[in-house]
């Protein structure tokens, strides 16, 4: 299994990346390529997905998906943890950052950068060219004393706006975040086919089955996917499979809430600026879970960004499993159905068993053909 340090290595890389709608595309492409290359180099060659059991074969969509070699994903609205992917924000940090950015000495430094032609290109891209020229030339109303007076008034207005509209701003913040997250379908995988808790929680108390996949067969580099910034969130891969970060803290989206406040305040005040958006914030939230779920050792497969269409589930990918593991409690009739599908598709098939030769709780496997021969021989002998 991938060690915790490796998971943290990826998320340290991800947390250090802040790509906005105004970021330089060349720099953004290099940052995303670093993340993409880590995914390709570190994704295990074997990842597993547990499937539940439905006693009625005709209604068992997992059996159908196995026959069709399909992986289906779900929107987060149907996930079993309602607190998952929900970020937090710090109001005090938000107010302090606004006050700090509008302090006279910071404004003076900002104006000097414009007039000296050394303003950061990413910051420069947020302001209209006309406004930059007016500030540089001291054109009214951008004479120094007028700028300071205007900004002091803007700071007061902005802080008053936050105080008066905080509930609706917070609602907008969480609504926008949820909409961003719902544009993806997600399928969940783990690193271990012998995890008894996973068999109990996700495979109907060991009655279902577990499928093994090698995603390296479908992962390939796509630099052209960086031509549109919406594809940065998928790390320039058609089918990114990414490790979950287990943490005792939720994602801090204070900066994103700031952009929502910026956006609404700018629209109402008719200011000549564009709000800044963190295009990876939803991805970061979707990849962070409570440490309580750490036993799952989860990886997530993301779909490309899609329009909301009312469908909570969707076929994401056609890929043939590299092996199937049948649960210890799977009824023999269903086990035979699964086995026959594996025979038809030339997929190795195994039966999960309890180890009896050691004193631990580890599970074991054996080829299903050997198991079934022994099972039916014992059944025949018992009926004689």
C-alpha positions in Angstrom: 0.0 0.0 0.0 1.1 3.6 -0.6 2.5 5.0 2.6 1.0 8.1 4.3 4.1 10.1 3.5 3.5 9.5 -0.2 -0.1 10.7 0.0 1.1 13.8 1.9 3.7 14.4 -0.8 1.0 14.7 -3.4 -1.2 16.9 -1.3 1.7 19.2 -0.3 2.2 19.7 -4.1 -1.5 20.3 -4.6 -1.9 22.7 -1.7 1.0 24.8 -3.0 -0.7 25.4 -6.3 -3.1 28.3 -6.5 -4.3 28.7 -10.1 -6.9 31.4 -10.9 -8.8 32.3 -13.9 -6.2 35.0 -14.5 -3.1 32.9 -14.0 -0.4 32.8 -16.6 -1.2 29.7 -18.7 2.4 28.6 -19.1 3.1 28.7 -15.4 -0.2 27.0 -14.7 0.6 24.3 -17.2 3.9 23.6 -15.6 2.3 23.3 -12.1 -0.4 20.9 -13.4 2.1 18.8 -15.3 4.0 18.3 -12.0 0.8 17.0 -10.4 -0.1 14.9 -13.4 3.3 13.3 -13.6 3.1 12.4 -9.9 -0.2 10.7 -10.4 1.1 8.7 -13.4 4.2 7.6 -11.5 2.6 6.8 -8.2 -0.8 5.3 -8.9 -0.7 1.7 -7.9 -0.9 -0.9 -10.6 -3.7 -2.5 -8.7 -6.6 -0.6 -7.2 -9.8 -2.3 -6.0 -13.5 -1.5 -5.8 -16.0 -3.3 -3.6 -19.5 -4.0 -5.0 -22.7 -4.7 -3.1 -25.0 -7.6 -3.5 -28.6 -7.6 -4.8 -30.4 -10.9 -4.4 -32.3 -10.4 -7.7 -29.8 -10.8 -10.5 -31.9 -8.9 -13.0 -31.8 -5.8 -10.7 -28.2 -6.1 -9.7 -26.6 -3.2 -11.6 -23.1 -4.2 -10.3 -23.5 -7.5 -12.1 -24.5 -5.6 -15.3 -21.5 -3.3 -15.0 -19.2 -6.3 -14.7 -20.7 -7.8 -17.8 -20.4 -4.5 -19.7 -16.9 -3.7 -18.3 -18.1 -0.4 -17.0 -17.2 1.7 -14.0 -20.0 4.0 -12.8 -19.5 7.1 -10.8 -21.8 9.1 -8.6 -22.2 12.8 -7.8 -21.3 13.7 -4.2 -24.9 14.3 -3.4 -25.4 10.6 -2.8 -22.1 9.9 -0.8 -22.6 8.3 2.6 -20.8 11.1 4.5 -22.9 14.4 4.3 -20.0 16.3 5.8 -17.6 15.3 3.1 -16.1 17.9 0.8 -17.5 20.8 2.9 -14.9 23.5 3.3 -14.6 26.1 6.1 -13.7 29.8 6.3 -12.2 32.1 8.9 -14.1 35.4 9.1 -11.4 37.1 11.1 -8.7 36.2 8.6 -11.1 37.5 5.8 -11.6 40.9 7.4 -7.9 41.3 8.4 -6.8 40.5 4.8 -9.1 43.2 3.4 -8.0 45.7 5.9 -4.3 44.9 5.3 -4.6 45.1 1.6 -6.1 48.6 1.8 -3.7 50.1 4.3 -2.2 53.4 2.9 1.4 52.1 2.8 0.3 49.0 0.8 -1.7 51.2 -1.6 1.2 53.5 -2.0 3.5 50.5 -2.8 0.9 49.3 -5.3 0.7 52.7 -7.0 4.5 52.9 -7.2 4.7 49.5 -8.8 2.2 50.6 -11.5 4.1 53.9 -12.2 7.5 52.1 -12.3 6.1 49.4 -14.6 7.0 46.5 -12.3 3.5 45.4 -11.3 3.1 41.6 -11.1 1.6 40.5 -14.4 -1.1 38.3 -12.6 -2.1 41.3 -10.5 -2.0 43.6 -13.5 -4.4 41.3 -15.4 -7.1 42.0 -12.8 -7.3 45.7 -13.6 -8.4 47.3 -16.9 -5.7 48.8 -19.0 -7.4 52.2 -18.9 -7.3 52.2 -15.1 -3.6 51.3 -15.1 -2.8 54.1 -17.4 -4.9 56.6 -15.4 -3.1 55.6 -12.2 0.3 55.8 -13.9 -0.4 59.3 -15.2 -2.1 60.6 -12.1 -5.3 61.3 -14.1 -8.4 62.3 -12.0 -9.7 60.6 -9.9 -6.3 58.8 -9.5 -4.3 61.6 -8.0 -2.5 60.2 -4.9 -4.6 62.0 -2.3 -7.8 61.1 -4.1 -6.8 57.5 -4.3 -6.1 57.2 -0.6 -9.4 58.9 0.3 -11.3 56.7 -2.2 -9.7 53.5 -0.9 -10.4 54.4 2.7 -14.0 54.9 1.8 -14.0 51.6 -0.2 -12.5 49.7 2.8 -15.2 51.1 5.0 -17.9 50.3 2.5 -16.6 46.8 1.9 -16.4 45.9 5.6 -19.9 47.3 6.1 -21.1 45.3 3.1 -19.7 42.1 4.6 -21.3 42.8 8.0 -24.7 43.5 6.5 -24.7 40.7 3.9 -22.7 37.9 5.6 -25.5 35.3 5.8 -26.3 35.6 2.1 -22.6 35.7 1.2 -22.0 32.5 3.1 -25.0 30.8 1.5 -23.6 31.9 -1.9 -20.2 30.6 -0.9 -21.5 27.1 -0.1 -23.9 27.0 -3.0 -21.2 27.9 -5.5 -18.8 25.3 -3.9 -21.5 22.6 -4.1 -22.3 23.4 -7.8 -18.6 23.1 -8.6 -18.4 19.7 -6.9 -21.6 18.4 -8.5 -20.1 18.9 -12.0 -18.0 15.8 -11.5 -18.9 12.1 -11.2 -16.6 10.2 -8.8 -15.8 6.5 -8.4 -14.0 5.3 -5.3 -11.2 2.7 -5.0 -8.9 1.3 -2.4 -5.5 -0.3 -2.3 -6.5 -3.6 -0.6 -8.8 -6.4 -1.6 -8.4 -8.1 1.8 -9.8 -5.3 4.0 -12.5 -6.9 6.1 -14.1 -3.6 7.1 -14.4 -2.7 3.4 -16.0 -6.1 2.7 -18.4 -5.4 5.5 -19.3 -1.8 4.7 -19.4 -1.8 0.9 -19.9 -5.4 -0.2 -23.1 -6.2 1.7 -21.3 -8.0 4.6 -19.1 -10.1 2.3 -21.9 -11.1 0.0 -20.8 -8.9 -2.9 -17.5 -9.0 -4.9 -14.4 -6.9 -5.4 -12.9 -5.9 -8.7 -9.2 -5.2 -9.4 -8.2 -2.6 -12.0 -5.0 -1.3 -13.6 -5.7 2.3 -14.5 -2.3 2.8 -16.2 -3.9 1.2 -19.3 -6.2 4.3 -19.6 -4.0 7.1 -18.2 -2.1 9.1 -20.7 -0.7 12.6 -20.8 -2.7 15.3 -22.6 -1.0 18.6 -22.7 -3.6 19.9 -25.0 -6.1 19.7 -22.2 -4.5 22.7 -20.7 -5.8 24.9 -23.5 -8.9 25.5 -21.5 -8.4 26.3 -17.8 -11.5 24.2 -16.8 -9.3 21.1 -17.6 -6.7 22.1 -15.0 -9.0 20.6 -12.3 -8.5 17.1 -13.9 -4.7 17.4 -13.9 -4.6 17.2 -17.8 -5.7 13.5 -17.7 -8.7 12.0 -19.2 -9.2 9.7 -16.2 -7.3 11.1 -13.2 -7.1 8.6 -10.2 -5.9 10.6 -7.2 -5.2 9.7 -3.6 -7.4 11.1 -0.8 -5.9 13.2 1.9 -7.0 12.2 5.4 -6.9 15.1 7.8 -8.3 16.4 11.1 -9.0 19.8 9.4 -11.3 20.7 6.6 -10.1 22.7 3.5 -9.8 26.4 4.4 -11.6 28.2 1.6 -11.4 31.7 3.1 -9.7 32.9 -0.1 -12.5 31.6 -2.2 -15.1 33.3 0.0 -13.1 36.5 -0.4 -13.5 36.2 -4.2 -17.3 35.8 -3.9 -17.4 39.0 -1.8 -15.1 40.7 -4.3 -17.4 39.6 -7.1 -20.6 40.9 -5.6 -19.0 44.1 -4.2 -17.3 44.9 -7.6 -20.6 44.3 -9.4 -22.5 46.6 -7.1 -19.8 49.3 -6.9 -19.0 49.2 -10.7 -15.3 49.0 -9.9 -12.9 48.4 -12.9 -11.6 45.1 -11.6 -12.2 41.4 -12.1 -12.6 39.0 -9.2 -10.0 36.3 -8.7 -11.1 32.6 -8.6 -9.2 29.6 -7.3 -9.9 27.0 -10.0 -8.7 24.1 -7.9 -10.6 24.8 -4.7 -13.4 22.3 -5.5 -10.8 19.6 -6.4 -9.0 20.1 -3.1 -12.3 19.8 -1.2 -13.2 16.6 -3.1 -9.8 15.1 -2.1 -10.0 15.8 1.6 -11.7 13.5 4.1 -11.7 13.1 7.9 -9.0 10.9 9.4 -11.9 8.7 10.7 -12.1 7.3 7.1 -8.4 6.6 6.9 -8.8 2.8 6.9 -10.3 3.0 3.4 -6.9 4.1 1.8 -9.0 5.7 -0.9 -8.2 6.8 -4.4 -10.8 8.7 -6.5 -11.5 8.6 -10.2 -12.9 11.9 -11.6 -15.0 12.5 -14.7 -14.4 15.6 -16.7 -16.5 18.6 -15.7 -20.0 18.1 -16.9 -23.3 20.1 -16.9 -25.8 19.3 -14.2 -28.5 17.1 -15.8 -30.3 15.6 -12.8 -28.5 12.2 -13.2 -26.9 11.1 -9.9 -25.0 8.1 -11.5 -23.3 7.7 -14.8 -21.0 5.3 -16.7 -17.6 6.9 -16.5 -15.2 4.5 -18.1 -15.0 1.2 -20.0 -12.2 -0.9 -18.6 -11.8 -4.6 -18.1 -11.0 -5.8 -14.5 -7.7 -7.6 -14.1 -9.2 -9.9 -11.4 -12.4 -10.5 -9.5 -12.6 -11.6 -5.8 -15.9 -13.2 -4.6 -16.9 -12.6 -1.0 -16.8 -15.3 1.6 -20.6 -15.0 2.1 -21.6 -14.7 -1.5 -24.5 -17.2 -2.2 -23.3 -20.0 -4.5 -25.8 -19.1 -7.2 -24.4 -15.6 -7.5 -20.8 -16.8 -7.2 -21.5 -19.0 -10.2 -22.9 -16.1 -12.2 -19.9 -14.0 -11.5 -17.5 -16.9 -12.3 -19.2 -17.5 -15.6 -18.8 -13.9 -16.6 -15.1 -14.1 -15.7 -14.8 -17.2 -17.8 -16.4 -15.5 -20.7 -14.2 -12.5 -20.4 -11.0 -14.3 -19.4 -10.7 -12.5 -16.1 -9.0 -14.4 -13.2 -11.5 -15.2 -10.5 -10.8 -15.9 -6.8 -12.8 -16.8 -3.7 -12.1 -15.0 -0.4 -11.6 -17.3 2.6 -10.7 -17.0 6.2 -7.1 -18.0 7.0 -7.1 -21.0 9.4 -3.4 -21.5 9.6 -2.5 -18.2 11.5 -3.9 -16.5 14.5 -4.6 -13.2 12.9 -7.7 -11.9 11.2 -6.2 -11.7 7.7 -8.2 -12.9 4.7 -7.0 -15.3 2.1 -7.9 -16.2 -1.5 -7.8 -19.2 -3.7 -8.7 -19.7 -7.4 -12.5 -19.9 -7.6 -12.3 -23.1 -9.8 -10.5 -24.9 -7.0 -13.0 -23.7 -4.5 -16.1 -24.7 -6.6 -14.7 -28.1 -7.3 -14.3 -28.7 -3.6 -17.7 -27.2 -2.8 -19.6 -29.3 -5.3 -17.7 -32.5 -4.4 -18.6 -32.0 -0.8 -22.2 -31.3 -1.7 -22.4 -34.4 -3.8 -20.9 -36.5 -1.1 -23.4 -35.1 1.5 -26.3 -36.0 -0.7 -25.3 -39.6 -1.3 
